[in-house]
């Protein structure tokens, strides 16, 4: 008589059950990893948007001629009819509209530099070098993702 080799039905079912438990835990890990990857990608895209907008604003400030130091009263910041704080430089304005868009305006022309703006802060201080230093801080937020960017630029530093 010959002994047959192989798995019994109970052994096979037990192996399938153990494999199902292992795969279930791996599925949760893979879903978490995929979510983390998606959030990281969204955060990078939002940070690029914040960096672009900040670079654009900083470059515009750097090419704006600085007023004579004796006349410099600080930034020209006013609230418009929509109750939005507008910062005016020589020929352009920077503000965040009611839809959370960072707008650069020059005359009637408007450009959207960034969307999902949480905060925008523009402040200037006199410096010993003559022309004022302007600090621009921008914070964007979209869903669970947030990006912050800050720049310090001398008004009229590029001629």
matplotlib code that plots the C-alpha trace (Angstrom):
import matplotlib.pyplot as plt

x = [0.0, 1.3, 0.9, -0.6, 1.0, -0.8, -2.9, -6.2, -9.2, -8.8, -5.1, -5.9, -8.8, -6.5, -3.8, -6.3, -7.6, -4.1, -3.3, -6.5, -5.6, -2.1, -3.4, -6.1, -3.5, -1.3, -4.3, -4.8, -1.1, -1.2, -4.3, -2.5, 0.6, -1.5, -3.3, 0.1, 1.5, -1.6, -1.3, 2.4, 1.8, -1.0, 1.3, 4.1, 1.8, 0.4, 3.9, 5.0, 1.9, 2.8, 6.5, 5.5, 3.1, 5.6, 8.4, 6.1, 5.2, 8.8, 10.1, 7.4, 8.4, 12.1, 11.6, 9.3, 11.2, 11.6, 10.3, 12.7, 13.4, 12.2, 8.8, 8.3, 5.2, 5.1, 3.0, -0.1, -2.6, -6.3, -9.6, -11.7, -15.4, -15.6, -13.8, -10.7, -7.2, -5.3, -1.6, -0.6, 2.9, 4.0, 1.9, 0.4, -1.7, -1.7, -4.8, -6.8, -10.3, -13.4, -12.9, -9.5, -7.5, -4.3, -4.7, -2.0, -3.7, -2.1, -4.7, -7.7, -5.6, -5.9, -3.8, -4.6, -1.3, -2.6, -5.9, -6.9, -5.2, -5.6, -3.5, -1.5, 0.7, 2.7, 4.7, 7.5, 10.2, 12.8, 16.3, 19.6, 20.3, 17.7, 15.0, 12.5, 12.5, 9.2, 8.2, 5.6, 4.1, 1.6, -0.3, -2.3, -4.7, -6.6, -8.4, -6.0, -2.9, -1.2, 1.7, 3.5, 6.0, 7.8, 10.1, 12.0, 12.8, 14.2, 11.8, 13.5, 16.5, 16.5, 16.7]
y = [0.0, 3.4, 6.5, 9.5, 12.9, 16.3, 18.6, 17.8, 20.1, 21.4, 22.3, 24.1, 26.1, 27.0, 28.2, 30.3, 31.9, 32.8, 34.3, 36.3, 37.8, 38.8, 40.3, 42.3, 44.0, 44.7, 46.3, 48.8, 49.6, 50.1, 52.4, 54.5, 54.7, 55.7, 58.5, 59.8, 59.8, 61.8, 64.3, 64.7, 65.4, 67.9, 69.6, 69.9, 71.4, 73.9, 74.8, 75.4, 77.6, 79.6, 79.9, 81.1, 83.7, 84.9, 85.1, 87.1, 89.6, 89.9, 90.6, 93.2, 94.9, 94.7, 96.6, 99.2, 102.4, 103.3, 106.8, 109.3, 108.3, 111.6, 111.1, 107.4, 107.0, 103.2, 100.9, 102.4, 99.9, 100.7, 98.9, 98.9, 99.0, 95.1, 95.6, 93.9, 95.2, 96.4, 97.0, 99.5, 99.9, 102.2, 100.9, 97.7, 96.5, 93.2, 91.9, 88.8, 88.8, 87.4, 84.0, 83.6, 84.4, 86.4, 89.1, 91.3, 94.3, 96.9, 99.3, 97.3, 94.2, 91.5, 88.4, 85.5, 84.5, 81.9, 80.3, 79.0, 81.9, 81.7, 84.8, 87.4, 89.8, 92.7, 94.9, 97.3, 98.8, 101.5, 100.2, 101.9, 101.2, 103.8, 101.9, 100.1, 96.3, 94.7, 91.4, 89.3, 86.2, 84.0, 81.0, 78.7, 75.9, 73.4, 70.6, 68.9, 70.5, 73.8, 75.7, 78.8, 81.0, 84.2, 86.7, 89.8, 92.1, 95.7, 98.0, 99.1, 96.9, 95.9, 98.8]
z = [0.0, -1.0, 1.2, -0.8, -0.3, -0.6, 1.5, 3.1, 2.6, 6.2, 5.7, 2.4, 4.0, 7.0, 4.6, 2.7, 5.9, 7.1, 3.7, 3.8, 7.2, 6.0, 2.8, 4.7, 6.8, 3.7, 2.0, 4.9, 4.7, 1.0, 1.3, 3.9, 1.8, -1.3, 0.7, 2.1, -1.4, -2.7, 0.1, -0.5, -4.2, -3.4, -0.8, -3.4, -6.0, -3.5, -2.4, -6.0, -6.5, -3.3, -4.4, -7.9, -6.5, -4.0, -6.6, -8.9, -6.1, -4.9, -8.4, -9.0, -5.7, -6.5, -9.8, -8.3, -7.8, -4.2, -3.2, -1.7, 1.8, 3.2, 1.6, 2.3, 4.5, 4.4, 2.2, 0.6, 2.0, 1.7, 1.9, -1.3, -1.7, -1.3, 2.1, 0.7, 1.8, -1.2, -1.2, -3.9, -5.3, -8.0, -10.9, -9.6, -6.7, -4.8, -3.0, -2.1, -3.5, -1.9, -3.6, -2.0, -5.1, -5.0, -7.6, -9.2, -10.9, -13.1, -14.4, -15.7, -16.2, -13.5, -13.1, -10.7, -9.1, -6.6, -5.4, -2.0, -0.2, 3.5, 4.5, 2.8, 4.8, 3.2, 5.6, 5.1, 7.3, 6.7, 6.6, 7.1, 3.4, 2.3, 0.4, 2.5, 3.1, 2.2, 3.8, 2.0, 3.7, 1.9, 3.2, 1.0, 2.1, 0.1, 2.0, 4.4, 2.6, 3.5, 2.1, 3.5, 1.8, 3.0, 1.2, 2.2, -0.7, -0.9, -2.7, -6.0, -5.6, -9.3, -11.8]

ax = plt.figure().add_subplot(projection="3d")
ax.plot(x, y, z, "-o")
ax.set_aspect("equal")
plt.show()
